[in-house]
Amino acid sequence: MIVSWNTTNACNMYCDHCYRDAGCKVEDELSTSEAKTMLEQIAKAGFKIMIFSGGEPLTRTDIVELVAYATSLGLRPVFGTNGTLITLELARQLKAAGAMGMGISLDSMDKKKHDEFRKFPGAWDGAVRGMKICREVGLPFQIHTTIMDWNANEVEAITDFAVELGAVAHHFFFLVPTGRAVSIEEETLKAEAYEEILTRIMKKQQTVDIELKPTCAPQFMRIAQQMGVNMRFSRGCLAGTAYCIIGPKGQVQPCAYLNIPLGDVRETPFDEIWRNNEVLNNLRTLDYKGGCGSCEYKRACGGCRARAAYYNEGDYMAEEPWCLYHGRKGIYMDSKDRALLNAIQDRFPIAVHPYQILGEAAGTTEDDAFKRIQRLRQEGIIRRLGGVFDSRSLGYYSTLCVAKVPEEKIPILAKLLEGLPGVTHNYIRNHEYNLWFTLIARSQVIAERILQTIREVSGVQDVYSLPATRLFKINVNFDFDLSGEELSPEEEIDIFRDTEFRGAQKECVTPYDLTDEDIALIRVLQGNLPDSPTPFTVLAENLQWPVEKVIACANRLLNAEVTRRFGAVLRHQKAGFVANAMGVWQVNPEQAAEVGEIMARFKEVSHCYQRPTLPDWPYNLFTMIHGKTAEDCGEVMKKISVATGVKTYSMLFSTVELKKSSMQYFLEEEAN
């Protein structure tokens, strides 16, 4: 268990994000003798890690004495410091007193940005100097970085710098608006950015030997488990369960950002506060509200209790507002929400007032339909709202690629593919052929050239292209009819509209004769629709077209099937469809067309293709299957096997999602 003590409010800096509003020492801070009594009570309560924090803890003249006393009690003293006050003599004294490590703040690789954030000229140089002194005396240190919108792109660079300096860890702090940080709330990251950065951190963890740990973003535990990243931690949010903080005057609260007074160590011994306080005991029940309460990751994650309280009028047991995943039961959607989601996945109205049309269909008003869909976008259930285009009709070539990659080369290949705009999806799957990615290029020749470059640069020769030879179905629509009624076997299969079921189509499409205006509109529609009740009017203003022209052109592209569908792309995990399996089947080529049509009619199948085989890959039919659990996917595979008579098949699950994006067509012309 961990306890943090703000040893003083005094600090030589005046940082924008300080949760304590530190600067000057406050009256009546704990004396040396009072602090020692408190340390005794902390040890009695069973705590092991003792964080000396602030303000700036190194401004206390008795700090070495207190560290030595904590060590004598069996505590493990560590520090949270800005690092600028570390001298060679002090570092040696702290190490001799028993200090186990120093957490030193570094928020940017740009000295100017770090110094401005800290309101202290020379802060960057002082922090790095402090790290080097710690390294010199053999005092372990780690880097602490507060993540904001302006430094989010530096995460990996700062980690690399930490490795270079010899840090043992790099910890990332995700701001909760308390103290002075309330004034910079608009600079804090929101749900989409949290998910993206946490995923990047977990990817980076797979490439470095030092420990990477986010703080106040406990959903990193869920992401780590989803990506198969091993962490030594058992839980994300520790507030009240294995952590609390004590202020300079002895006030106890669950965490630095959760400003709920629990008691005063001058009046009640700390061990009694920790054992008996009602708020702490309530936090330990894990009886959270909303999505956090029903999420399967609640024991590993717990949601940020401080952020829950800040955005829910002090309710520290409320749902974590910046998490994109709350499990199937945790998503609260009424019948109107579900009706709207079912409608907009493939038929968002291309009209001046699309939300009026949707509202009428769902039995509500235009304004209510708009607000509901905006909420679903903000909560991350809707990943993108716009056009999904047929790459072949646009004159592009697309293929599914597979590789046998030695484990040590996965980071090299992942980094290479991350930088290729034509690679839109990249997954590690549980098979000897372990890396699967999609590639879209202007021609087959260019695609083959890219693949050869990938082989040469990565040193991985077993990289193969498996382009679709027959298309049976593309329909990534999730059914939100949660009535719970079981379907009959016939209903399980034959439930698709003609527009969704393609039959056995040869993968040969003549490119559509696009005009310059078509291309200009496609560039816009492939992004996210504006957050407006009249989004096409906004697009028209941006293009300087009449809105009627935008609507007519967009509908023409849709009717010509250049736009495969126009609607919402969902984040399937957030929507509750957590399991995602690639079912592969060994089918007699002469029966492939007939079998593929049967497979495509299963409602759980979103994609169905025929593809080439390889000497050691006999599977020629591919089905993407979505379900609530892996067991659900397995049951669907069994039903497909019974329906088709195909007995030789395999089911591959994604263990790590390395990349997932939408193709941006015709942007190379803009770059030229």
Secondary structure, 3 states (H helix, E strand, C coil): CEEEEECCCECCCCCCCCCCCCECCCCCCCCHHHHHHHHHHHHHCCCCEEEEECCCHHHCCCHHHHHHHHHHCCCEEEEEECCCCCCHHHHHHHHHHCCCEEEEECCCCCHHHHHHHHCCCCHHHHHHHHHHHHHHHCCCEEEEEEECCCCHHHHHHHHHHHHHHCCCEEEEEECCCCHHHHHHHHHCCCHHHHHHHHHHHHHHHCCCCCEEEEECCCCHHHHHHHHCCCCCCCCCCCECCCEEEECCCCEEECECCECCCCEECCCCCHHHHHHHCHHHHHHCCCCCCHHHHHCCCCCCCCCCHHHHHHCCCCCCCCCCCCCCCCHHHHCCCCHHHHHHHHHHCCECCCCCCHHHHHHHHHCCCHHHHHHHHHHHHHCCCEEEEEEEECCCCCCCEEEEEEECCCHHHHHHHHHHHHCCCCEEEEEEECCCCCEEEEEEECCHHHHHHHHHHHHHHHCCCCEEEECCCEEEEECCCCCCCCCCCCCCHHHHHCCCCCCCEEEEEECCCCCCCCCHHHHHHHHHHCCCCCCCCCHHHHHHHHHCCCHHHHHHHHHHHHHCCCEEEEEEEECCCCCCCCEEEEEEECCCHHHHHHHHHHHHCCCCEEEEEECCCECCECCCEEEEEEECCHHHHHHHHHHHHHHHCCCCEEEEEEEEEEEECCCCCCHHHHHC
